Amino acid sequence: MQPSTRPCTKATSSWPRLLWRNPDAFLGRSSSRHLLEPRATFAPERAPAPALELSFAMTASSAEQLRKEGNELFKCGDYEGALTAYTQALSLGATPQDQAILHRNRAACHLKLEDYNKAESEASKAIEKDGGDVKALYRRSQALEKLGRLDQAVLDLKRCVSLEPKNKVFQESLRNIGGQIQEKVRYMSSTDAKVEQMFQILLDPKEKGTEKKQKASQNLVVLAREDAGAEKIFRSNGVQLLQRLLDTGETDLMLAALRTLVGICSEHQSRTVATLSVLGTRRVVSILGVENQAVSLAACHLLQVMFDALKEGVKKGFRGKEGAIIVDPARELKVLISNLLELLTEVGVSGQGRDNALTLLIKMVPRKSPKDPNNSLTLWVIDQGLRKILEVGGSLQDAAGGLTVTPNSRMSASILLSKLFDDLKCDAERENFHRLCENYIRSWFEGQGLAGKLRAIQTVSCLLQGPCDAGNRALELSGVMESVIALCASEQEEEQLVAVEALIHAAGKAKRASFITANGVSLLKDLYKCSERDSIRIRALVGLCKLGSAGGTDFSMKQFAEGSTLKLAKQCRKWLCNDQIDAGTRRWAVEGLAYLTFDADVKEEFVEDEAALKALFQLSRSEERSVLFAVASALVNCTNSYDYEEPDPKMVELAKYAKQHVPEQHPKDKPSFVRARVKKLLAAGVVSAMTCMVKTESPVLTNSCRELLSRVFLALVEEVEDRGTVVAQGGGKALLPLALEGTDVGQTKAAQALAKLTITSNPEMTFPGERIYEVVRPLVSLLHLNCSGLQNFEALMALTNLAGISERLRQKILKEKAVPMIEGYMFEEHEMIRRAATECMCNLAISKEVQDLFEAPGNDRLKLLVLYSGEDDELLRRAAAGGLAMLTSMRPSLCSRIPQVTTHWLEILQALLLSPNQELQHRGAVVVLNMVEASKEIASTLMESEVLEILSVLAKGEESPVTRAAAACLGKAVEYGLIQPNQNGE
């Protein structure tokens, strides 16, 4: 029975909100869709539905039962479960006809899961068993269409039409796909002339520098972004023509050629291999080394795309026609990496090109996840190229006759070495790494004179910044540490710089810190006081800062006398603000502050110094990318966003009794001081600076650095009144990549910050456009059991807001498999988490898939909502009653199940109707109205109870949604003949 039209309003428009809408509008839409459903649909055949025509000839009752279970699981939206049931049924042995049914049911599951290759395969198996299976033919045509194989899809649709000539769905699908083919033919035929014309303009020497030539290059790039256009360029001898553009040496033409090649190679393995064959891997890699920065970056992007295409092929293996023309992507991959390693040590290569090569190796070589057992590529790179990477890491900037490097080269080499070392799986592999590093350092340290010693010490510094275990072992090599101490007193600036930097990096490593603390402090003090070179003094100061912060945040363990730390910090700020000093040297001032800001007095002075904050943020935006980690560390210290747990008072007393050291927190690290510092940082523009830091594509933005930025963002959004400032300065946009990439801790912190923003602001304004759909996955990740209760609660509140915005967002939440987790939290003991989960489920109930879950037989979801509608917690009652009103409006069949779930259902409804809260009254009245309209029998039960008297009173009240709903209930009861109107017609 369709319910009659009646007013229904949203519960609230505030954030977070609990939403339920006019059920008739939704029923109207779903009814329309139902009328248009084709005879051959995605849904698997469910007995005894005649449209699906299931065969019941299976001899094994267990197979038949599995098939039925699969059908029910499919109906509930559990496509993977349905797939498993159908697979088990197939394994029990069945007739060819039954096998065809099971295969086409599996095809329907794969279509729902968007795995179109498997859907095509399953439908083909069904057709092999029964060539006239029109449903299998139709499903295969849909899979083929999604795969872009339109010509094959047409053949299947023609067969469907021949079998069922009057089926309008088949006829319409055939017309649509025919139109797609004609459009593609027209496009391709017109593209032929366009491609030829564009290349003629670009290769015409008379058109040099003209606007016409510039437009042609842009059109070529745009055309290559579409797969059809890229294929047309490729088949029109495009790679050879693009090679001619590269050979011109003109920047604009080279950029156009490289960007067009990106479109040709993107996600297409065979075209990538063919392109490398024509251009030559060596030729493509060599473009990285050109002096022009834009061309080098474009070549870097192209090589990344080529790598992804080759790697995907190695992962998937060969298949079909494309696999037949590919020699071996794994071999091509190694050739590509081998050329990159060769480029590292080539003379004449630009520093930017060397950095780009290191960036590519960082992205290409290590495993993406420790779960992947294969680290053979890492082992191969270590054997073939570790010495080359160390050579870059040990190179001195602007050294005569050496490799050309940038200020970021050594840091990039350190990061690559660290990732390679972390990718090793056993002691034997790590021991080989250590042996190769030590042999390389010895080769320079022994018998190469002073220049060799400098090179060896610089390499040790590189290792200490990367895989510090290897750096520590290198420091223990005979004579290395002694040479570092001796060179600190050298009169040559270059020698002093190398030695002091090595000393600084060694000071933070456990094995050497105590030695340097005892012997290095006086040396660094002398260098700081006596040296006439700012470059030496600032590095010596950083060494002192590093040793002075050895106690961390423990106020009771300070290495220096009272006031010394503040003096060091003041000098660091002075150098930081001096824009006459180069960025590479000023970076060391930030390094010093990163250590000194463990001291709360330093933090307080630093946030008060507007000039220093401004200089810090400007430096973070500069090309000196190696400063990012130091900036992030200083901000973490200022915002106290590191992990800190208050010690148990009993354990503190016990430690004091045992005369053990007890860490003490600085008085200025209390929450009130931290909040004040956060506000000062926000006023200084910290969010915009961090947003720029997140956008950088430098390998210096490591996962550890991302984690630090995530911690700071979480501290910045802690107070509700500060969140608007964070959003206005681009914080929401910056948090998304932090929540999707990095360490587990960093992703969780960023996701929690996103949740806080989503709770207190309109998500459509905070994350405009398509960005709002990217927020769902990080929020769902906070629902896992390894997250804290606060993170669970905030994620549920944020998802509640998102679920109330649009159906597309609800579908995204469902696709991320959040519903089972949300249901689990509806049973949580903590009342706030339980309430938030119920509110979220209420908004999700607008979706058909969630309604199907409530309607599925044998579940207690409806019972839980009914019982929660009678709880003492008013907010929980409001959420549950809202969900109940929604579901009974959109699924009248649920109304008859309410009396079955609990014997207290009447009491719960009466309590809702009698509630002093008008919102609860309205929800209760809507539920009662839905039940009355759904069944005369239920209406009779309600009218025989006290509900009749309550409705009569409510109907006489002031005009409101409650009175209208109550009057509608009584009107329906009169229509049924259950009650009679009084003499006044009321």
Secondary structure as the mmCIF struct_conf table of DSSP 4:
data_model
#
loop_
_struct_conf.conf_type_id
_struct_conf.id
_struct_conf.beg_label_comp_id
_struct_conf.beg_label_asym_id
_struct_conf.beg_label_seq_id
_struct_conf.end_label_comp_id
_struct_conf.end_label_asym_id
_struct_conf.end_label_seq_id
HELX_LH_PP_P HELX_LH_PP_P1 GLN A 2 THR A 5
BEND BEND1 ALA A 11 ALA A 11
BEND BEND2 SER A 14 PRO A 16
HELX_RH_AL_P HELX_RH_AL_P1 PRO A 23 LEU A 36
BEND BEND3 ARG A 39 ALA A 40
BEND BEND4 PHE A 42 ALA A 43
HELX_LH_PP_P HELX_LH_PP_P2 PRO A 44 GLU A 45
TURN_TY1_P TURN_TY1_P1 ALA A 47 PRO A 48
TURN_TY1_P TURN_TY1_P2 PRO A 50 LEU A 52
BEND BEND5 THR A 59 THR A 59
HELX_RH_AL_P HELX_RH_AL_P2 SER A 61 LYS A 75
TURN_TY1_P TURN_TY1_P3 CYS A 76 GLY A 77
HELX_RH_AL_P HELX_RH_AL_P3 TYR A 79 SER A 91
TURN_TY1_P TURN_TY1_P4 LEU A 92 LEU A 92
HELX_RH_AL_P HELX_RH_AL_P4 PRO A 96 LYS A 112
TURN_TY1_P TURN_TY1_P5 LEU A 113 GLU A 114
HELX_RH_AL_P HELX_RH_AL_P5 TYR A 116 LYS A 129
TURN_TY1_P TURN_TY1_P6 GLY A 131 GLY A 132
HELX_RH_AL_P HELX_RH_AL_P6 VAL A 134 LYS A 146
TURN_TY1_P TURN_TY1_P7 LEU A 147 GLY A 148
HELX_RH_AL_P HELX_RH_AL_P7 LEU A 150 LEU A 163
BEND BEND6 GLU A 164 GLU A 164
TURN_TY1_P TURN_TY1_P8 PRO A 165 LYS A 166
HELX_RH_AL_P HELX_RH_AL_P8 LYS A 168 LEU A 203
HELX_RH_3T_P HELX_RH_3T_P1 PRO A 205 GLU A 207
TURN_TY1_P TURN_TY1_P9 LYS A 208 GLY A 209
HELX_RH_AL_P HELX_RH_AL_P9 GLU A 211 ARG A 225
BEND BEND7 GLU A 226 GLU A 226
HELX_RH_AL_P HELX_RH_AL_P10 ASP A 227 ARG A 235
TURN_TY1_P TURN_TY1_P10 SER A 236 ASN A 237
HELX_RH_AL_P HELX_RH_AL_P11 GLY A 238 ASP A 247
TURN_TY1_P TURN_TY1_P11 THR A 248 THR A 248
HELX_RH_AL_P HELX_RH_AL_P12 THR A 251 CYS A 265
TURN_TY1_P TURN_TY1_P12 SER A 266 GLU A 267
HELX_RH_AL_P HELX_RH_AL_P13 GLN A 269 LEU A 279
HELX_RH_AL_P HELX_RH_AL_P14 THR A 281 SER A 286
HELX_RH_3T_P HELX_RH_3T_P2 ILE A 287 GLY A 289
BEND BEND8 VAL A 290 GLU A 291
HELX_RH_AL_P HELX_RH_AL_P15 GLN A 293 LYS A 316
HELX_RH_AL_P HELX_RH_AL_P16 GLY A 320 ALA A 324
TURN_TY1_P TURN_TY1_P13 ILE A 325 ILE A 325
HELX_RH_AL_P HELX_RH_AL_P17 PRO A 329 LEU A 344
TURN_TY1_P TURN_TY1_P14 THR A 345 THR A 345
TURN_TY1_P TURN_TY1_P15 VAL A 347 GLY A 348
HELX_RH_AL_P HELX_RH_AL_P18 GLY A 351 MET A 364
BEND BEND9 VAL A 365 PRO A 366
BEND BEND10 LYS A 368 LYS A 368
TURN_TY1_P TURN_TY1_P16 PRO A 370 LYS A 371
HELX_RH_AL_P HELX_RH_AL_P19 SER A 376 GLY A 393
TURN_TY1_P TURN_TY1_P17 GLY A 394 GLY A 394
HELX_LH_PP_P HELX_LH_PP_P3 SER A 395 LEU A 396
TURN_TY1_P TURN_TY1_P18 GLN A 397 ASP A 398
TURN_TY1_P TURN_TY1_P19 ALA A 400 GLY A 401
BEND BEND11 GLY A 402 GLY A 402
TURN_TY1_P TURN_TY1_P20 PRO A 407 ASN A 408
HELX_RH_AL_P HELX_RH_AL_P20 SER A 409 ASP A 422
TURN_TY1_P TURN_TY1_P21 ASP A 423 ASP A 423
BEND BEND12 CYS A 426 CYS A 426
HELX_RH_AL_P HELX_RH_AL_P21 ASP A 427 PHE A 445
BEND BEND13 GLU A 446 GLN A 448
HELX_RH_AL_P HELX_RH_AL_P22 GLY A 449 GLN A 465
BEND BEND14 GLY A 466 GLY A 466
HELX_RH_AL_P HELX_RH_AL_P23 CYS A 468 LEU A 475
TURN_TY1_P TURN_TY1_P22 GLU A 476 GLU A 476
BEND BEND15 LEU A 477 LEU A 477
TURN_TY1_P TURN_TY1_P23 SER A 478 GLY A 479
HELX_RH_AL_P HELX_RH_AL_P24 VAL A 480 LEU A 487
TURN_TY1_P TURN_TY1_P24 CYS A 488 ALA A 489
BEND BEND16 GLU A 491 GLN A 492
HELX_RH_AL_P HELX_RH_AL_P25 GLU A 493 ALA A 507
TURN_TY1_P TURN_TY1_P25 GLY A 508 GLY A 508
BEND BEND17 LYS A 509 LYS A 509
HELX_RH_AL_P HELX_RH_AL_P26 ALA A 510 CYS A 530
HELX_RH_AL_P HELX_RH_AL_P27 ASP A 534 GLY A 548
TURN_TY1_P TURN_TY1_P26 SER A 549 THR A 553
TURN_TY1_P TURN_TY1_P27 PHE A 555 SER A 556
BEND BEND18 GLN A 559 PHE A 560
TURN_TY1_P TURN_TY1_P28 GLU A 562 GLY A 563
HELX_RH_AL_P HELX_RH_AL_P28 SER A 564 CYS A 577
TURN_TY1_P TURN_TY1_P29 ASP A 579 GLN A 580
BEND BEND19 ILE A 581 ILE A 581
HELX_RH_AL_P HELX_RH_AL_P29 ALA A 583 LEU A 596
TURN_TY1_P TURN_TY1_P30 THR A 597 PHE A 598
BEND BEND20 ASP A 599 ASP A 599
HELX_RH_AL_P HELX_RH_AL_P30 ALA A 600 GLU A 608
HELX_RH_AL_P HELX_RH_AL_P31 GLU A 610 SER A 620
TURN_TY1_P TURN_TY1_P31 ARG A 621 ARG A 621
BEND BEND21 SER A 622 GLU A 623
HELX_RH_3T_P HELX_RH_3T_P3 ARG A 625 VAL A 627
HELX_RH_AL_P HELX_RH_AL_P32 LEU A 628 THR A 639
TURN_TY1_P TURN_TY1_P32 ASN A 640 ASN A 640
BEND BEND22 TYR A 642 TYR A 642
HELX_LH_PP_P HELX_LH_PP_P4 GLU A 646 ASP A 648
HELX_RH_AL_P HELX_RH_AL_P33 PRO A 649 TYR A 657
TURN_TY1_P TURN_TY1_P33 ALA A 658 LYS A 659
HELX_RH_3T_P HELX_RH_3T_P4 PRO A 667 ASP A 669
BEND BEND23 LYS A 670 LYS A 670
HELX_RH_AL_P HELX_RH_AL_P34 PRO A 671 ALA A 684
TURN_TY1_P TURN_TY1_P34 GLY A 685 GLY A 685
HELX_RH_AL_P HELX_RH_AL_P35 VAL A 686 LYS A 695
TURN_TY1_P TURN_TY1_P35 PRO A 699 VAL A 700
BEND BEND24 LEU A 701 LEU A 701
HELX_RH_AL_P HELX_RH_AL_P36 ASN A 703 LEU A 716
TURN_TY1_P TURN_TY1_P36 VAL A 717 VAL A 717
BEND BEND25 GLU A 718 GLU A 719
HELX_RH_AL_P HELX_RH_AL_P37 VAL A 720 ALA A 728
TURN_TY1_P TURN_TY1_P37 GLN A 729 GLY A 730
HELX_RH_AL_P HELX_RH_AL_P38 GLY A 731 LEU A 740
BEND BEND26 GLU A 741 GLY A 742
HELX_RH_AL_P HELX_RH_AL_P39 ASP A 744 THR A 760
BEND BEND27 SER A 761 SER A 761
HELX_RH_AL_P HELX_RH_AL_P40 PRO A 763 THR A 766
BEND BEND28 PHE A 767 PHE A 767
TURN_TY1_P TURN_TY1_P38 PRO A 768 GLU A 770
HELX_RH_AL_P HELX_RH_AL_P41 ARG A 771 GLU A 774
TURN_TY1_P TURN_TY1_P39 VAL A 775 VAL A 775
HELX_RH_AL_P HELX_RH_AL_P42 VAL A 776 SER A 781
TURN_TY1_P TURN_TY1_P40 LEU A 782 LEU A 783
BEND BEND29 HIS A 784 HIS A 784
TURN_TY1_P TURN_TY1_P41 LEU A 785 ASN A 786
BEND BEND30 CYS A 787 CYS A 787
HELX_RH_AL_P HELX_RH_AL_P43 GLY A 789 ALA A 803
TURN_TY1_P TURN_TY1_P42 GLY A 804 ILE A 805
HELX_RH_AL_P HELX_RH_AL_P44 GLU A 807 LYS A 815
TURN_TY1_P TURN_TY1_P43 GLU A 816 LYS A 817
HELX_RH_AL_P HELX_RH_AL_P45 VAL A 819 TYR A 825
TURN_TY1_P TURN_TY1_P44 MET A 826 PHE A 827
BEND BEND31 GLU A 829 HIS A 830
HELX_RH_AL_P HELX_RH_AL_P46 GLU A 831 LEU A 844
TURN_TY1_P TURN_TY1_P45 ALA A 845 ILE A 846
BEND BEND32 SER A 847 SER A 847
HELX_RH_AL_P HELX_RH_AL_P47 LYS A 848 GLU A 855
BEND BEND33 ALA A 856 ALA A 856
TURN_TY1_P TURN_TY1_P46 PRO A 857 GLY A 858
HELX_RH_AL_P HELX_RH_AL_P48 ARG A 861 TYR A 868
TURN_TY1_P TURN_TY1_P47 SER A 869 GLY A 870
BEND BEND34 GLU A 871 ASP A 872
HELX_RH_AL_P HELX_RH_AL_P49 GLU A 874 MET A 890
HELX_RH_3T_P HELX_RH_3T_P5 PRO A 892 ARG A 897
HELX_RH_AL_P HELX_RH_AL_P50 ILE A 898 VAL A 901
TURN_TY1_P TURN_TY1_P48 THR A 903 HIS A 904
HELX_RH_AL_P HELX_RH_AL_P51 TRP A 905 LEU A 913
TURN_TY1_P TURN_TY1_P49 LEU A 914 LEU A 914
BEND BEND35 PRO A 916 ASN A 917
HELX_RH_AL_P HELX_RH_AL_P52 GLN A 918 ALA A 934
HELX_RH_AL_P HELX_RH_AL_P53 LYS A 936 MET A 943
TURN_TY1_P TURN_TY1_P50 GLU A 944 GLU A 944
BEND BEND36 SER A 945 SER A 945
TURN_TY1_P TURN_TY1_P51 GLU A 946 GLU A 946
HELX_RH_AL_P HELX_RH_AL_P54 VAL A 947 ALA A 955
TURN_TY1_P TURN_TY1_P52 LYS A 956 LYS A 956
BEND BEND37 GLY A 957 SER A 960
HELX_RH_AL_P HELX_RH_AL_P55 PRO A 961 TYR A 976
TURN_TY1_P TURN_TY1_P53 GLY A 977 GLY A 977
BEND BEND38 LEU A 978 ILE A 979
TURN_TY1_P TURN_TY1_P54 GLN A 983 ASN A 984
#
